[in-house]
C-alpha cells in the first residue's frame, strides 16, 4: 500500500526571497539549446526498448 503524502513545507526567510527572485528571472531556452535537447531525445528514443 502507498505511503501517505506529507504536506509541503512553507518557504520562509531567505529561501522564500531566493525562490521568488529565481522565478522572476526565467530565461527561455535558445534555439541551439532546443536543438541539442531534441537531438538527445531522438538518440535516447532510438535506443529505448519498452515491453508493451
ZILINLIN-V161199 format. One record per helix or strand. SS is the DSSP state (H for helix, E for strand). FROM is the first residue (numbers start at 1). LEN is the number of residues. If there is no record, write none. Layout:
[[SS:FROM:LEN] [SS:FROM:LEN]]
This chain:
[[H:14:11] [H:31:17]]
